[in-house]
């Protein structure tokens, strides 16, 4: 069993930056594909970025490409989402999710139903 805890959310002005952190406990984080999703009230959970267990494969959703980046530090059992040039449309609850399968093709990263474990979410609000 693995536990995921997100942190780093908050209120930021448009154009600002935040770095979200996903702390992994219970098992070495290197065993897991980990991705970030976001969800607004009444909407489906949307893929933001994903990273393989080793960190050598990453995917970033097109709408945030160039502004968001995902990385991981397996020595610290953490995965990060660096978010720059934030705009009000980025306001959402952000979740990290993990899956232990070692074979992961691109499409699987994008599908929330593929993930075994989820954190509780952290609120990001972009507003002036």
N, C-alpha and C positions, 0 to 999 in steps of 0.2 A: 504494500500500500504506500502511496506517496501523497504528500500534502503540498499544496501550492498556496502561497500567500503573496498577493500583489501589494505593492506600495508605490508611492511617488505621485499619485494623482493629486488634483487640487484645482484651484482657480488660477487661470493665467490669461493675460491680455492677448488679443489677436497679434500674431507675429512672434509671440513668445515661444519658449521651449519648455519641455518637461522630459524627464527620464523616468520611465516606469521600471520597476524591478519586480521580478517573480522569484521568490525564494522557494527552493525545492527541498523538501525534507522527507526522510523515510527510506529513500533509496538514492544512490548516486545519480545526479542529474544527467550524466552522460548517457544513461540508458534510455533516455526519452527524447523523442521529437517533442518540441515545445513550440507553441504558437500563441500569438495574441489575437484575440477577437474583440469586437466591440458591439455594443447593443444599445439602441435607443428604446425608450418605452413604446411598446406596441409593434416593434419591428423585430425581424429575425436577427440572430447573431451573425455578424459579418467578419470574415477573415481580414486581418490586417497584415500580419507578417508571421513567418514560421522559420524554424531553424532545425537542422538535423542534430542528432546527439553529439556528433563530433564538432559541429559548427561549420563544416565545410560546405554545406548546402543551405542557402537561404532563399526565401521567396518573400516578396513584398507586393501587396495589392497595388494595382495600377494607380488608383486615386491618391495614394499617399507616397508613391515612389518618388524619390528625390527629396522628400521631406522627413520620412521615417526610416529608421534603420534598426535591425534586430541584431543582437550579439549575445554571446554567452560566456560565462567564466565557470567552467566545470569544477575548478578547484574551490570556488566559493559556492557552488551549487546555485547559481543565479543566472537568470536570463533577463536581458534588458531590452527595452524599447525606447530608443531615443526619438523624440518627436520635436521637430523644428518647424518654424513658420506655421504655427497652429492658427486655425481659423475657427469660427463658430460652428462650422459643420463637423468639426472633430469632437464636439461635445458629446460624450457618451460614457457609459460604464465600460471599462476595459477589463477583459478577463484573460488570464493565461490558462492554457490547457496543455495537457501532456498525454502522450501515448507511447506505449512500450514496444510496439512492433518495430522491428529493425528494417523491414522492407517498406519503404514509403515513397510512393510516386507523387508527382507534383499535384495532381488533382486531389489527393487525399489530404494534403495540408489544408486545402481550402474548405473542407467539409467538417463542420462542427460535430457531426454525428460520429466521426472517426475517433474522437478523443475520449480516453477513459476517465481522465481526472480534470477537474476544474477548480480554479480558485474562487474566492468570494467576490472578486471584482473590486475595482477602484474607480472612483468617479473622476472624470476629467471634464472641466467646464472652461470653455474659452469665451470670454466676455469682457467687454470694456466697462 
